[in-house]
């Protein structure tokens, strides 16, 4: 583990329930920061084909992820929470699709090519896990399942923004997740999660923690799959 990754991962993220959740994934988050895909964004050495593969898989994943976020909103115990999550689900798909298409264009490619790449094994597994966790669990469990994707992207964006990238395409990606608009979105969801986790029964809290930790592992796996341009073995 690099010293930068260790410092970023060990720093207290925030108080409350979400702060306790984060302490359980510090090793996973450090591994994410150390991954060659992530480091390649700031060095500029990330192969364009790996970044394109990542964009294609993220394009598939986001379609399922926003469904999961919307379902969490349906399970929200309060109207305000439901409105926040419904808005995130409605806006998230359009925003991510616009970003993906713009980045592929910046790479000199055709955005239509994104749909021609089939979802890989990790993409299928991660999307299925999140949807199943949200469907089977209560509000807090569902929120814990979708939170790693939302939160880790914000943390990675902030970390990489401090270093920057010589590649303008990668810098555009970094700027998106390091920007104030995304930070506000993350803060909204974290506040909902802290409220939801306040007085959870022990068994529900245990399942929610497990979903959060598993989601963080899947985030590492997702970037690792992109680094390898993962394909089905058979």
Secondary structure, 3 states (H helix, E strand, C coil): CCHHHHHHHHCCCCCHHHHHHHHCCHHHHHHHHHCHHHHHHHHCCCCHHHHHHHHHHHHHHHHHHHHHHHHHHHCCCCHHHHHHHHHHHHHHHHHHHHHHHHHHHHCCCCHHHHHHCCCCHHHHHHHHHHHHHHHHCCHHHHHHHHHHHHHHHHHHHHHHHCCCCCCHHHHHHHHHHHCHHHHHHHHHHHHHHHHHCCCCCHHHHHHHHHHHHHHHHHHHHHHHHHHHCCCCCC
